[in-house]
Amino acid sequence: MKIEEFEKIMQRDDKEEKEEDLEKIWDDKSEWFFKRTEKKQENFSDRLIFKIVKEKKLLNENSKVLDIGCGTGRHLLEFSKITSHITGTDISSRMLDYAKEKLKNVNEAKFIHGNWMKNFTKEKEFDLVFASMTPAISKIEHINRMCLISKNYCMMERFVYYRDPVREEIEKMLGRKLNKLHSNHKEYTYGLWNIVWKLGYFPEIYLDKYISETEKTVIDYMEQIICTDDEENKIIEFLKGKEKKGKIMSKEYIIKAVILWDVNIF
């Protein structure tokens, strides 16, 4: 297959929002995203990403790290325990506000708002260029830019598998599959790995598998479901039957892929 075919595989659809629209979308999601992700903070440092960084000794106290699409700064906070030379970039200024507050005690921390492709053009500026789950990397030119601005490593994390038994019960009740979640877009990782390979690098892939006990609300579920008005009423009634003190307990079965490559062949 040609490299361009793998680029198409990475892209979920051909819809492209304007930059200002994307900023508003993520600004509006920032509070919800912060509250949702902070619930899982307790085990975050044990994630595979940080085990790889430590075991392979990818960073030291002088290393410079760039997190593309850093969101509320969860990864930056962990990276800051190794090096204070961290930079986070995001298209959402509100996301960056959360990150700035979280990293307020890290003097060297920098935060750059806007389109990362416009803001980062200097060759070999960072020791590690990192990105997790961000829609900001979906093209060959994005991966090429990551390689250009890194002097050592690039690393990406992406969902490849996700199951929630409560969603499956809803599907059974409706007699149809619900809309596909981005967390199950494993084709992205397949396309990414092949693009990096075809660009002449040697990507390594690791799988982070775990089961997460989570508390969700009816709103949490409904925000991720596309349905008719009749279906919505049925789903809400079903979910309210599972509520205890306004919360729904569920298990999430998750597999994330971590792709790492060295931009230096030798």
C-alpha positions, 0 to 999 in steps of 0.5 A: 500500500502507498503511504497516502492510503495509510493516511486515509486509514488514520482519518475517521472521516473527511470532515474538517472543522475550521480552526476557530470552530475546533477551539470553541468545541474544545473550550466548551468541553474543557470543564467536563473533560477536566472533571472526567479525567481527574477522577482517574488521576490516582493511578495515572502515574502507573500507566505504560507510557511512564513505565516505558519512559523510565525503563528505557531512560528516554528522559533526564533532568535536562530533557525537553518535552513537548506535549501536543494537544496537552489538554489539562496537563495530566501527562505534563504533570508526570513528565515534570517529575523527571524534567522541568523543561516541559512545553504544552500546546493546545488549540483550546485556551481553556484547556491550557488554563487548567494545565497552567494551574496544575503546573504552576510550581514548575518554573520552566513549564511553557504553554503555547496556545494555537495550531502546533503546526504553525508554532513549532517549526524549529528542527531538533528542538525537543528530546521527546515529542509526545501526543496522546489521543489528540485529533491534531495529528491525522496526516503524514505532514503532522508525523513528519513535523513531529520527527523534524522537531524531535532530536531523539524520540517521538511517542504517541498513545491511542485507544484501540479497544474499549468496552462498557457493559452498560453501553452493551445493555443499551445496544441490546435493548435498542436492537442495534449498535450504538455510534462508534466511539473514537476510543475504538478507532484502532485503524488509526494506530494501524495507519500511524504505525505504517506511516512511521515505518514507510518514512524510514523509522522503526516504530515499536508498539506496546499495549496497555491493557486494564480494567477501570471501575468508573462512576458515570452519570446519565449525562455522561452516557447520553453525551456519547450516544447518537439516537432518536428522541424515542430512543433517548427517552428509553435510554434515559429511563434505563440508565436511571434504573441503574443509578444509585445516588445519581451515579452509575457504576460501570467497568471499562475494559480498555486497551491503549496502544503506545507507539515509540520511535527514535528519529535517529536510526543510529 
